[in-house]
């Protein structure tokens, strides 16, 4: 068995190699960044307090990295892994408080390797990955706030809960779970009420600009989320079918997790102490968010997409280890580590294999080469720089990312057309048949998109 003094080293080695592998593997296998990352970069080129699909934090994050690393793809895989390992770190910190044993805390983190949300899907930096550290940070500082009632912990909770919400609205499920836990245990934590209210005020202050943006933009982000969940489809069978499909998918997703858990358990016997505040808190942060999203699906008929569940299982390992702590056989740790290494290495191997075998993925899109051809045609016809690209997040967003002038991206001009001049250099990307008919400048096609260029000759 590994000595306890080496457990911390193993944990930090795990973080390092996870970050290294999942930065290097997609960097060498992918020709182009994934769709959601390109989308966030498109938004980042023209930052606002919200966008038609999501709140703004993921765009803020990639834009900071763009200003530092420019259009080097590896940087955005690195960014994604920073978010992932940060979440792992605070799961570890929280587990140390709950389990009071670093060996068990290590198991609580390593067992997450059996959930593909924390490996295979992480190269694509998106709003789901963006939530991860804030989910872990919010739980960690909420728990510290309850137990130590230090104002600084509540301030951090207010900040990180707001940033999580600014990543994706589904973050509300963990915030509601924490709120319900507090309300049902308010007598125990009455002294913390003022600081909890302070954290809520801090969150609201941070969120105010986004709320104002929502009002100005007719709540477009919320309506997008509702449309993505197919709530507009008034088929009654969806109220039964979609929740059942959701539950079945979760069971399948968690099979590797349960395999790893089975390895270290002598007997699957446990007793839940209803009066233990740690037990109640772990149940709250693991099961209440799942229950709330299931209730949402039952009552609205919403289709819950699997990737939306990315942050929901961060503390499942902590709960499992806590509940079965007495049944864990530490003599089986060697076997557990073998299974851990198997899943740890299996995911990048599968990722590489899929990347090399399937050449029809978005990440095989020749975005850099297309941008080079567009730039050459632009330079042959115009004297000014490309300042604006217009079109969908993929075709136009790739141009915004790859062109050396880093033009601002717009989905459409709406009310901004009157302020656009030929001096700014504009490229429209879209349907070639339509653009060819209406293009007042230079038209070109790089299948399947057409490009209309308007600039100063």
Buried (B, 14 or more C-beta within 10 A) or exposed (E): EBEEEEBBEBBEEBBEEBBEBBBBBBBEBBBBBBBBBBBBBBBBBBEEBBBEBBBBBBBBBBBEBBEEBEBEBBBBBBBBBBBBBBBBBBBBBBBBBBBEBBBBBBBBBBBBBBBBBBBBBBBBBBBBBBBBBBBBBBBBBBBBBBBEBBEEBBBBBBBBBBBBBBBBBBBBBBBEBBBEBBEEBEEEBEEBEEBBEBBBEBBEEBBEBBEEBBEEBEBBBEEBBBEEBBBEEEEEEBBEBBBEBBBEBBEEBBEBBEBBBEBBBEEEEEEEEEEEBBBBBBBBBBBBBBEBBBEBBBEBBBBBEBBBBBBBBBBBBBBBBBBBBEEBEEEBBEEBBEBBEBBBEBBBEEBBEEBEEEEEBBBBBBBBEBBBEBBEBBEEBBEBBBBBBBBBBBBBBBBBBBBEBBBBBBBEBEEEEEEBEBEBBBBBBBEBEEBEEEBEBBBBEBEEBBBBBBBEE
